[in-house]
Amino acid sequence: MTLDELREEIESIDREIVDLIARRTYVAETIADVKDEQGLATTDESQEQAVMERAGKNAAAFDVDDNLVKAIFRLLIELNKVEQRENR
């Protein structure tokens, strides 16, 4: 593949990543609505821990640095928590 073709591939992957983040954010917003309806706290430490464990396992399965993947997921979780708090 040429450099331009490789860059196009990266561009396509980047769009997919943003699409997945948007989908994840939508689901997190829906979860926030359910938590609000049920009078539950915004933060669920056990669920966050489960997400981080899954992130580590998925990183290992795809041979990607687990620290990098976990850092990304920490950021996603924090962004969702901030948004949930703002919408309450």
Residue pairs with C-beta under 8 A, 6 or more apart in sequence:
1 9
21 76
24 76
24 80
25 79
25 80
25 83
28 80
28 83
28 84
29 80
29 83
29 84
29 87
31 84
32 42
32 80
32 83
32 84
32 87
32 88
34 40
35 41
35 42
35 84
36 88
42 81
42 84
42 85
42 88
43 81
48 77
51 73
51 77
52 70
52 73
52 74
55 66
55 69
55 70
55 72
55 73
56 66
56 69
56 70
58 69
59 65
59 66
59 68
59 69
59 70
60 66
